[in-house]
Amino acid sequence: MKLRPVTYALLILVPTLNLLIFYVLKQPLWAWIVAVIVLICAAFTMKKTT
């Protein structure tokens, strides 16, 4: 089973999202919206690959 580029992207994205969420906890509403958009994009990427 080969590692797809998407897998590498997710390995980078997940820790980044964790840091982002931790940072966003101290931020206004617009930052939450950005985080949600990023999560939705990640979800769509997952659906396209499967």
C-alpha positions as CSV (number, residue, x, y, z in Angstrom):
1,M,0.0,0.0,0.0
2,K,1.6,3.2,-1.1
3,L,1.3,6.5,0.8
4,R,-0.6,9.0,-1.3
5,P,0.3,12.7,-1.3
6,V,-3.0,13.2,0.5
7,T,-1.8,11.0,3.3
8,Y,1.3,13.2,3.7
9,A,-0.9,16.3,3.5
10,L,-3.1,14.9,6.3
11,L,0.0,14.1,8.4
12,I,1.0,17.7,8.1
13,L,-2.5,19.1,8.4
14,V,-3.6,17.2,11.6
15,P,-0.9,18.7,13.9
16,T,-1.3,22.0,12.2
17,L,-5.1,21.9,12.9
18,N,-4.4,21.0,16.5
19,L,-2.1,24.0,16.9
20,L,-4.6,26.2,15.0
21,I,-7.5,25.1,17.2
22,F,-5.4,25.7,20.4
23,Y,-4.6,29.2,19.0
24,V,-8.2,29.9,17.9
25,L,-9.5,29.3,21.4
26,K,-8.1,32.7,22.2
27,Q,-9.4,34.3,19.0
28,P,-12.6,36.1,17.9
29,L,-15.4,34.4,15.9
30,W,-13.9,34.9,12.4
31,A,-11.0,32.7,13.4
32,W,-13.4,29.9,14.3
33,I,-15.1,30.3,10.9
34,V,-11.7,29.9,9.2
35,A,-11.0,26.8,11.2
36,V,-14.4,25.3,10.2
37,I,-13.7,26.0,6.5
38,V,-10.3,24.3,6.8
39,L,-12.0,21.2,8.4
40,I,-14.7,21.1,5.7
41,C,-12.0,21.3,3.0
42,A,-10.1,18.4,4.6
43,A,-13.3,16.4,4.8
44,F,-14.0,16.9,1.1
45,T,-10.4,15.9,0.3
46,M,-10.9,12.7,2.3
47,K,-14.2,11.9,0.4
48,K,-12.6,12.5,-3.0
49,T,-9.8,10.0,-2.3
50,T,-12.0,7.2,-1.1
